[in-house]
Amino acid sequence: MTQDELQQAMEAAATAQDYERAGRLRDRLAILRQTGTDPGDAAAGLERQSPGAMGLGTSQSRVVPPEGWVRPVKPDPMTRGRKR
C-alpha cells in the first residue's frame, strides 16, 4: 500500500472507532515513512522488537548447546599441582 492509502485506511478505521486497527496502520505508516518499505509486505523482512526485549544484543540469537552435551567438571583449585 502507498502512504496515501494507509493514511486513508487509518482515518477510516479511526472514524469507525476501530482504534486497534488504526494504531496498527499508524505504526505501519511510520515504518513506511522511515524505511521506504511497507512492513505489511512479507518480502520486506522487517521485524519489530517486543517492548520487554529492547536493548543492545537482544535481536541476536542465543547459543544453545547440542543435545547430550554435559558441562565439564570444574577442577578443584586446592589439588591442582600437588603430588600425593
C-alpha positions in Angstrom: 0.0 0.0 0.0 1.1 3.6 -0.6 1.3 6.2 2.1 -1.9 7.8 0.9 -3.8 4.5 1.0 -2.5 3.8 4.5 -3.4 7.3 5.7 -7.0 6.9 4.3 -7.4 3.4 5.8 -6.1 4.7 9.2 -8.6 7.6 9.1 -11.4 5.3 8.1 -10.6 2.9 11.0 -10.5 5.8 13.5 -13.8 7.1 12.2 -15.3 3.6 12.7 -13.9 3.6 16.2 -11.6 0.6 15.4 -8.7 2.1 17.3 -6.6 -1.1 17.4 -6.6 -1.3 13.6 -6.0 2.4 13.4 -3.0 2.1 15.7 -1.5 -0.8 13.7 -2.0 1.2 10.5 -0.3 4.2 12.1 2.7 2.1 13.1 2.9 0.6 9.6 2.7 4.1 8.1 5.5 5.4 10.4 7.7 2.4 9.3 6.9 3.1 5.7 7.9 6.7 6.0 11.2 5.9 7.8 12.4 3.0 5.7 10.6 3.3 2.4 9.4 -0.3 2.5 6.0 -1.5 3.5 6.2 -3.7 6.6 3.0 -5.4 5.6 4.8 -6.9 2.7 6.2 -10.3 3.7 9.3 -9.8 1.5 10.4 -6.7 3.5 11.8 -8.9 6.3 11.3 -6.2 9.0 10.7 -7.4 12.5 9.6 -5.2 15.3 11.1 -5.7 18.8 8.8 -6.5 21.6 8.7 -3.9 24.4 10.3 -6.1 27.1 13.2 -7.1 24.9 14.8 -3.9 23.7 18.4 -3.1 24.1 21.8 -4.0 22.7 22.1 -7.6 21.6 18.5 -8.5 22.1 17.9 -9.3 18.4 20.8 -11.8 18.4 20.0 -15.4 18.8 21.3 -17.3 21.9 23.7 -20.2 21.6 22.1 -23.5 22.5 24.4 -26.5 23.3 23.7 -29.6 21.3 21.7 -32.5 22.8 23.6 -34.7 25.1 26.2 -32.1 25.9 27.3 -32.1 29.5 29.3 -29.3 31.2 32.8 -30.5 32.0 33.7 -30.9 35.7 35.4 -27.9 37.2 38.8 -28.8 38.6 39.4 -28.4 42.3 41.9 -25.5 42.8 43.2 -27.0 46.1 44.5 -30.1 44.5 46.0 -28.5 41.4 49.8 -29.0 41.0 50.1 -31.2 44.2 51.6 -34.6 44.4 50.2 -37.4 46.7 
